Amino acid sequence: MANNLITIDMITRKSLETFENNLVITRNVNRQYDDSFAVNGAKIGSTLRIRLPDRALVTDGAALQTQDDNEQYTTLTVASQKHVGINFTSAELTMQLDDFAERVLKPRISQLASTVDADVANAYKLIGNSVGTPGTTPATALVMLQAQQKLNENAATMSPRYLTANPAANAALVNGLSGFFNPTDVISRQFKAGMMGEQVLGYEEVNMSQSIKVHTCGTRAATGNTTGAAVTTEGATTLTLTVGSGETINPGDVFTIADCFAANPQTRESTGSLFQFVALASSTVTTTATVTVAPMYSASHALCTMVSLPATSKAVVFVGAASTSYPQNMAYHRDAIAFATADLLLPQGVDMASRAVHNGISLRVVRQYDINNDRMPCRVDVLYGYNTIRPQMGCRIWG
């Protein structure tokens, strides 16, 4: 009789398949940098420097006007190792692989995938583009198209774009868009599965995820705030705001400044909408607050982000009420967020160890043997990192 015992390699491959199938946000982000970490024994903290597209000013006339490079860089660090423990008996190894996967692997591996997805969902904190009404669950085609508008105004390529919503927003959108100029097959899918599905209003996929994060605003008031000193330096990364004494500004808080309009990066002309700043670090107000933001460039600079730099004594309006929490559904181009995994070392002195890689995701399974109880404690590990490398290609849909 053939030996039908489930091997460590079979467990590893099935674990990776289950892990990948349970990813939602992470499945649809940029994973082209995985090869840079594809080395045996990669260590936590390995960092890759990512070069962003160069930009330049277009000039008039026949005379050549040379320009220096305007190279931008960001980093991607593999700094997170997560694992889940599994303990099974030798008798369970005699099961059919699919039965073993359903009973033993799937419950644990799906939790590992959800945890990684929830971590990557924190990418919203670096994204300023925002649509929707805080406190109101998005339920219309308009809010989905407004998110597309933000991506278009920031010159994101048309495809591939994705939208990931929490369960409440997914239910509201399916209900709000049911039968709304949709092809028969789309309506059928919405009715049968309760999901928006693929190729909807310019999105490759509209998915539901339970890992969407909830943002809690700082204690700052939404209105009644002003700018302090004017920003006069191109590429500056700090703003001075006059906010109520003792109030806080949380990382991920979004705000606008009067008369500071967003600019299209290709044309350097106003989009007609105020630029949406996002606080990148926490600030506690004494007399004023120094807020860290992404580099600011006016229309006269090749890396233009806004028409003009913030002036002094301009009204500042925050999105969301003080100390209030709101779901952060996300619309994004694939290149807005980068995700990479690294090959973990296969340790010596254990019963068995295996590693598998598929679609840029590396997963390791290590198994030991407990002779006293005839059990096999096992751990499934993933070492990964992510970063919002092009935040202008993402948009938060407040719920």
Secondary structure, 3 states (H helix, E strand, C coil): CCCCCCCHHHHHHHHHHHHHHCCCCHHHCECCCHHHHCCCCCCCCEEEEEEECCCCCCCCCCCCCCCCCCCEEEEEEECEEEEEEEEEECHHHHCCHHHHHHHHHHHHHHHHHHHHHHHHHHHHHHCCCEECCCCCCCCCHHHHHHHHHHHHHCCCCCCCEEEEECHHHHHHHHHHHCCCCCCHHHHHHHHHHCCCEEEECCEEEEEECCCCCEEECCCCCCCCEEECCCCCCCCEEEEEEECCCCCEECCCCEEEECCCEEECCCCCCEEEEECCEECCCCEECCCCEEEEEEEECCCCCCCCCECCCCCCCCEEEECCCCCCEEEEEEEEEHHHEEEEEECCCCCCCCCEEEEEEECCEEEEEEECCECCCCEEEEEEEEEEEEEECCHHHEEEEEC
